[in-house]
Amino acid sequence: MDLTALEKRPNDDAYLFGPGPAWFAFAMTLALMVVDYVDRQVIVSLFPYMKADWGLSDKQLGALASVVSVTVALGALPVALFADRASRVKSIVAMATVWSLATISCMFTRSYGQLLAARSLVGLGEAGYGSVGAALIASHFPARMRSALMAGFFASASVGAVLGVMLGGVIAARWGWHAAFGVVGVPGLVLALAYLKVRDYRTVALDAALDAKRRSLGEAARHIVGLLVRSPTMLWVCVGGAAQLIVVSALWSWLASFLNRVHGIAPGQAGVKAALVVLAGALGSVVWGAVADRAGRRAPARKLAVMALLCIVSMLLIAFAFGADKVGVALDPGAQFTLIVVGGFVATCTVGPVSAIVIDVIHPGVRATGSSVLALFQNLFGLAAGPFLVGVLSDAWGHADDAGAGLTQALTAIPAFGAVAALAFLLAGRSYEADKSRASELALAPAAATPALA
């Protein structure tokens, strides 16, 4: 999102319309972020019911989770370009209405194709919501408050993910899996209607150089490629962040099914236990973000080395939790789940630092675009890839007489992407300080001296 409106404000350390409208906007945008992720994650606890009811393969189930991230990734840039030229409030109302209606429509699907199409519309509605919502919140509040507010806004996504995983199984156990979509879809419609009361900030004219970069998808795409070419750090961080999210999304999407198939836990209870791992990951993202920041105080590149180490640790923990028997170790269910929780806590180690590093190495004038590039990589090559890859491997390695064998092997293998992430972060560490210094120098240079980056 373009935050030029914030830079044009007469007093950047004041509320745009006053505390009341600001906090109302924050509360409404935060609530929609929670609903966004509830609607996105609710399906993972429904996998056991869908498999039993429709006889779906694991590849088909994985696609139902992955397709949302695919359409989010592909739709985010067009939505952001539109919202920058229209109304942020009306754009958010439209997005929430689309994803909520699409979620509710899943309730009425009677075939896999219909459900896949409905899920793709959920992602299309959610595309761009994070960036548009963040821009709206930032516009309302004084600059001194924005960091804390942004942290709270994006942390609410984890709350929604936890609730989605937990509620799906609980609702399905009581009223059936179709009903789960209807129950979680309605709150978004109510909030979308109420969101019309949020005050928008005025759309402002951009300078010609920046406006040219945002005028069309083609121009924006060329600008994105240019950002990656100019900053090897950004390229490797995008690769590493996406690779580690393959591990995280695979674990979050398939753990409930694993607990149901392998340990015979009822789907509703399995969803609640899986939600605990999602919660552990949410806490881990905060803890490891602070650890990485502290490690990089004296030598900035150390934060990338710490991230690489944590990726390897999470790989070993999760792979051992699911594949201990392959090395002759017998884990009881309690010990295995404990290892999974700890592995999930460590696996989200990159979530916070990657965003900060991208901002460090990008010219301030195009930081929003740099963040959108990271979001594209994370959604398309990370969040979308993980659930689908597990499904494909589970089908390929599964046995007719053991419903959980293929899934267990897939969950043992997928953490290997942590090694890919670690390598990418180590490579990023080689150029990080130079790229960071270059970005700082450009930020201090006169605007006319950096037209290519504006």
C-alpha positions in Angstrom: 0.0 0.0 0.0 1.1 3.6 -0.7 1.5 5.6 2.5 2.2 8.9 0.7 -0.9 10.3 2.4 0.8 9.9 5.7 3.9 11.8 4.6 1.7 14.7 3.4 -0.1 15.1 6.7 0.6 18.5 8.3 1.3 17.0 11.7 2.5 13.4 11.5 2.4 13.1 15.3 -1.3 13.7 15.6 -4.4 11.7 15.1 -5.9 12.1 11.6 -9.5 12.6 12.8 -9.1 12.2 16.5 -8.7 9.3 19.0 -12.3 8.1 18.7 -12.4 7.5 14.9 -8.8 6.1 15.1 -9.5 3.4 17.7 -12.8 2.5 16.0 -10.9 2.0 12.8 -8.3 -0.1 14.6 -10.8 -2.3 16.3 -12.8 -2.9 13.2 -9.7 -3.7 11.1 -8.3 -5.9 13.8 -11.6 -7.8 14.0 -11.7 -8.4 10.3 -8.1 -9.7 10.3 -9.1 -12.3 12.9 -12.2 -13.3 10.8 -9.9 -13.4 7.7 -7.7 -16.1 9.2 -10.6 -18.0 10.8 -12.2 -18.3 7.3 -8.8 -19.3 5.8 -7.8 -21.9 8.4 -11.2 -23.4 9.3 -10.9 -26.1 6.6 -7.9 -27.9 8.0 -9.8 -29.4 10.9 -12.5 -30.6 8.4 -10.1 -32.7 6.3 -11.0 -36.0 8.1 -14.7 -35.4 7.6 -14.2 -34.5 3.9 -12.0 -37.5 3.3 -14.6 -39.9 4.8 -17.6 -38.2 3.1 -16.3 -37.5 -0.4 -13.3 -39.9 -0.5 -10.9 -37.2 -1.4 -7.2 -37.8 -1.9 -4.7 -36.0 0.2 -3.6 -34.0 -2.8 -7.1 -32.8 -3.3 -7.4 -31.9 0.4 -4.1 -30.0 0.3 -5.2 -28.1 -2.7 -8.2 -26.8 -0.8 -5.9 -25.2 1.7 -3.3 -24.1 -0.9 -5.6 -22.5 -3.4 -6.5 -19.7 -0.9 -2.8 -18.6 -0.7 -2.4 -18.9 -4.5 -5.3 -16.4 -5.1 -4.2 -14.2 -2.3 -0.7 -14.0 -3.9 -2.0 -13.3 -7.4 -4.7 -10.9 -6.4 -2.7 -8.8 -3.8 -1.0 -6.4 -6.2 -4.1 -5.6 -8.3 -6.1 -5.0 -5.2 -3.4 -2.7 -3.7 -3.2 -0.7 -7.0 -7.0 -0.3 -7.1 -7.3 0.6 -3.4 -4.5 3.3 -3.7 -6.6 5.0 -6.4 -10.0 4.5 -4.9 -11.3 4.2 -1.3 -9.5 2.1 1.3 -12.7 1.7 3.3 -14.9 0.7 0.4 -12.2 -1.7 -0.8 -12.0 -3.4 2.6 -15.8 -3.6 2.7 -15.8 -5.2 -0.7 -13.0 -7.7 0.2 -14.7 -8.8 3.5 -18.0 -9.2 1.7 -16.5 -11.4 -1.0 -14.5 -13.6 1.3 -17.4 -14.0 3.7 -19.9 -14.9 1.0 -17.4 -17.3 -0.5 -16.9 -19.0 2.8 -20.6 -19.3 3.4 -21.0 -20.7 -0.2 -18.7 -23.5 0.8 -21.6 -24.7 3.0 -23.7 -25.4 -0.1 -21.2 -27.1 -2.3 -21.9 -30.7 -3.3 -18.8 -31.6 -5.3 -15.0 -31.1 -5.0 -14.9 -28.8 -8.0 -17.5 -26.5 -6.4 -15.7 -26.4 -3.1 -12.3 -25.7 -4.8 -13.8 -22.8 -6.7 -15.4 -21.4 -3.6 -12.1 -21.6 -1.7 -10.3 -19.8 -4.5 -12.9 -16.9 -4.1 -12.1 -16.8 -0.4 -8.5 -16.1 -1.3 -9.5 -13.5 -3.9 -11.5 -11.6 -1.4 -8.7 -11.8 1.2 -6.0 -10.6 -1.3 -4.5 -7.3 -0.3 -6.4 -7.0 3.0 -3.3 -7.0 5.1 -1.6 -4.2 3.2 -4.8 -2.1 2.8 -5.8 -2.6 6.4 -2.3 -1.7 7.7 -2.2 1.5 5.6 -5.6 2.5 6.9 -4.6 2.0 10.6 -1.3 3.8 10.1 -3.1 6.8 8.5 -5.3 7.3 11.6 -2.6 7.2 14.3 0.4 9.4 15.3 3.7 8.1 14.0 4.9 7.3 17.5 2.1 4.7 17.9 2.3 2.9 14.6 4.9 0.2 15.3 3.0 -1.2 18.3 -0.3 -1.0 16.4 1.1 -2.8 13.4 2.4 -5.5 15.6 -1.0 -6.0 17.2 -2.7 -6.0 13.8 -0.6 -8.7 12.3 -0.5 -10.7 15.5 -4.3 -10.9 15.3 -3.8 -13.1 12.2 -2.4 -15.8 14.5 -5.4 -15.5 16.8 -7.6 -16.0 13.8 -5.6 -19.0 12.7 -5.8 -20.6 16.1 -9.6 -20.0 16.3 -10.1 -21.3 12.8 -8.3 -24.6 13.4 -10.1 -25.1 16.7 -13.6 -24.0 15.7 -13.6 -26.1 12.5 -13.4 -29.4 14.3 -15.7 -28.4 17.2 -18.5 -27.1 14.9 -18.2 -30.1 12.5 -18.5 -32.5 15.4 -21.8 -30.9 16.5 -23.5 -29.8 13.2 -21.5 -31.4 10.4 -18.6 -30.1 8.3 -20.7 -28.1 5.9 -22.2 -26.1 8.7 -18.7 -25.0 9.9 -18.3 -22.8 6.8 -21.6 -21.1 7.4 -21.0 -20.4 11.1 -17.6 -18.8 10.6 -18.6 -16.9 7.4 -21.5 -14.8 8.9 -19.4 -12.6 11.3 -17.4 -11.2 8.3 -20.6 -10.0 6.7 -21.7 -8.2 9.9 -18.3 -6.6 10.3 -18.2 -5.5 6.6 -21.5 -3.7 7.0 -20.3 -2.0 10.2 -17.0 -1.1 8.5 -18.8 1.5 6.4 -18.7 3.7 9.5 -14.8 3.8 9.4 -13.4 7.1 8.1 -11.0 6.9 5.2 -8.0 9.1 4.5 -8.0 11.2 1.4 -6.3 9.8 -1.8 -3.4 12.0 -2.7 -1.6 12.6 -6.0 1.8 10.9 -6.3 4.9 12.3 -8.0 5.2 11.3 -11.6 8.1 8.8 -11.1 6.4 6.8 -8.4 3.0 7.0 -10.0 4.4 5.5 -13.2 5.5 2.4 -11.2 2.0 2.0 -9.9 -0.1 2.8 -13.0 -0.4 -0.7 -14.3 0.3 -4.3 -13.4 3.0 -4.5 -16.1 4.9 -1.5 -14.7 4.5 -2.8 -11.1 5.8 -6.2 -12.1 8.9 -4.7 -13.8 9.5 -2.6 -10.7 9.3 -5.8 -8.6 11.9 -7.6 -10.8 14.1 -4.5 -10.5 14.0 -4.6 -6.7 15.1 -8.2 -6.7 17.9 -7.7 -9.1 19.3 -4.7 -7.2 19.2 -6.4 -3.8 20.6 -10.0 -3.5 19.8 -9.8 0.2 16.1 -9.3 -0.6 16.1 -12.1 -3.2 17.6 -14.6 -0.8 15.5 -13.5 2.2 12.3 -14.0 0.0 13.5 -17.5 -0.9 14.4 -18.4 2.7 11.2 -17.0 4.1 9.1 -18.9 1.6 11.0 -22.2 2.2 10.5 -22.0 6.0 6.8 -21.2 5.5 6.5 -24.5 3.6 7.4 -26.2 6.8 5.0 -24.1 8.9 2.0 -24.3 6.6 2.4 -28.1 6.1 2.5 -28.6 9.9 -0.5 -26.3 10.6 -2.6 -27.7 7.7 -2.1 -31.5 8.3 -1.5 -32.0 12.0 -5.2 -32.4 12.8 -5.5 -35.1 10.1 -2.3 -36.8 11.4 -3.6 -37.0 15.0 -6.9 -38.4 13.7 -5.4 -41.0 11.4 -2.4 -42.1 13.3 -3.5 -41.8 16.9 -7.3 -42.2 16.4 -8.1 -38.8 18.1 -11.6 -37.6 17.2 -11.5 -34.8 14.6 -12.9 -32.2 17.0 -10.3 -32.9 19.7 -7.6 -33.2 17.0 -8.4 -29.7 15.9 -8.1 -28.3 19.4 -4.7 -30.0 19.8 -3.5 -28.7 16.5 -4.6 -25.2 17.5 -2.2 -25.5 20.4 0.7 -25.9 17.9 -0.5 -22.9 15.9 -0.6 -20.9 19.2 2.9 -22.0 20.0 4.0 -20.8 16.6 2.4 -17.5 17.1 4.3 -17.0 20.4 7.5 -18.3 18.8 7.3 -15.6 16.1 7.4 -12.9 18.7 10.1 -14.5 20.8 12.5 -15.4 18.0 12.0 -12.0 16.4 13.3 -10.4 19.6 16.2 -12.9 19.7 17.1 -12.1 16.1 17.0 -8.4 16.7 19.2 -8.7 19.8 21.7 -10.9 17.9 22.0 -8.3 15.2 22.7 -5.2 17.4 26.5 -5.2 17.0 26.8 -7.2 13.8 23.6 -7.0 11.7 24.4 -10.1 9.6 24.3 -12.2 12.8 20.5 -12.1 12.8 20.6 -14.1 9.5 23.0 -16.6 11.0 20.6 -17.0 14.0 17.7 -17.5 11.7 19.6 -20.1 9.7 20.4 -22.0 12.9 16.8 -21.9 14.1 15.6 -23.2 10.7 17.9 -26.2 11.1 16.7 -26.8 14.7 13.1 -26.7 13.7 13.8 -29.1 10.9 15.5 -31.6 13.2 12.8 -31.4 15.9 9.8 -31.8 13.5 11.4 -34.5 11.3 12.4 -36.5 14.4 8.9 -36.1 16.0 7.3 -37.7 12.9 10.1 -40.0 11.9 11.7 -41.2 15.1 10.9 -44.8 14.3 13.0 -44.5 11.2 16.1 -44.2 13.4 14.9 -46.9 15.9 13.4 -44.6 18.5 9.9 -45.3 19.8 8.1 -42.2 21.0 4.9 -42.4 22.9 2.1 -40.1 21.7 2.7 -37.6 24.6 6.4 -37.2 23.9 5.8 -37.0 20.1 3.2 -34.2 20.6 5.5 -32.3 22.9 8.3 -32.4 20.3 5.8 -31.2 17.7 4.8 -28.3 19.9 8.4 -27.3 20.5 9.2 -27.7 16.8 6.2 -25.5 15.9 7.4 -22.9 18.4 10.8 -22.7 16.7 9.5 -23.1 13.1 8.0 -19.6 13.0 11.4 -18.0 13.7 11.6 -16.2 10.4 8.1 -14.6 10.3 9.1 -11.3 11.9 12.8 -10.9 10.9 12.3 -11.3 7.2 9.9 -8.3 7.0 12.4 -6.2 8.9 15.3 -7.2 6.8 13.5 -6.5 3.5 12.6 -3.0 4.9 16.3 -2.5 5.9 17.6 -3.1 2.3 15.0 -1.2 0.3 14.8 2.5 -0.4 12.2 4.1 1.9 10.3 5.3 -1.1 9.5 1.8 -2.2 9.3 -0.1 1.0 5.6 -0.9 0.5 6.4 -2.5 -2.8 9.3 -4.4 -1.3 6.9 -5.7 1.4 4.5 -6.8 -1.3 7.2 -8.7 -3.1 8.0 -10.6 0.2 4.2 -11.3 0.6 4.0 -12.7 -2.9 6.9 -15.1 -2.3 5.5 -16.1 1.1 2.0 -16.8 -0.1 2.7 -18.4 -3.5 5.9 -20.3 -2.8 5.4 -20.9 0.9 1.9 -21.0 2.3 0.5 -22.4 -0.9 3.2 -25.0 -1.5 3.3 -26.6 2.0 -0.2 -28.2 2.2 -0.2 -29.3 -1.4 3.2 -30.9 -1.3 2.3 -32.9 1.8 -0.9 -34.1 0.0 1.0 -35.2 -3.1 3.7 -37.0 -1.0 1.1 -38.6 1.2 -0.8 -40.1 -1.7 2.5 -41.3 -3.3 3.8 -42.9 -0.2 0.5 -44.1 1.3 -0.5 -47.7 1.9 -4.0 -49.0 1.5 -3.8 -50.9 4.8 -2.4 -47.9 6.8 -4.2 -44.6 6.3 -1.6 -42.6 8.2 1.6 -44.1 6.8 1.9 -41.8 3.8 1.0 -38.7 5.7 3.6 -39.5 8.4 6.3 -40.0 5.8 5.3 -36.7 4.1 5.4 -34.8 7.4 8.8 -36.3 8.1 10.2 -35.2 4.7 8.8 -31.7 4.4 10.9 -30.2 7.2 13.9 -30.6 4.9 12.9 -27.3 3.4 14.3 -25.8 6.6 17.7 -26.6 5.2 16.9 -24.7 2.0 15.8 -21.7 4.2 19.0 -21.9 6.2 21.2 -21.8 3.1 19.3 -18.9 1.7 19.6 -16.9 4.9 23.4 -17.6 5.0 23.7 -16.3 1.5 21.6 -13.3 2.4 24.0 -12.6 5.3 26.9 -12.2 2.8 25.3 -9.1 1.2 23.0 -7.8 4.0 25.3 -5.1 5.5 26.3 -3.8 2.1 22.7 -3.6 0.9 21.6 -2.0 4.2 24.3 0.6 3.9 23.4 1.4 0.3 19.7 1.8 1.2 20.6 4.1 4.0 22.8 6.2 1.7 20.1 6.5 -0.9 17.6 7.5 1.8 19.8 10.4 2.7 20.5 11.5 -0.9 18.4 14.2 -2.6 15.3 12.8 -4.3 16.6 13.8 -7.7 19.7 11.7 -7.2 17.6 8.5 -6.9 15.0 8.6 -9.7 15.4 4.9 -10.5 14.3 3.9 -7.0 11.5 6.3 -6.6 
